[in-house]
């Protein structure tokens, strides 16, 4: 495995109502993952809210798993921290 040389974090993924359910969110996440891998990142973390069910479903369906707080984040009962190994 290559050493991690960069840091990235998914901050926001928005899909308008009209194209929801057509795979647009998965395509956006896949594009971000390819860019992160090209930058020699071995994992991609994110933080989202517990009430963001669409975001949670999207990221889980893309292979993201829950982790503890990372970076400058502190544990927060209304936050969900996730990452995917690339």
Buried (B, 14 or more C-beta within 10 A) or exposed (E): EEEEEEEBBBEEBEBEEEEEEEEBBBEBBEEBBEEBBEEEBBBBBBBBEEEBEEBBEBBEEBEBEEBEEBEEEEEEEEBBBBBBEB
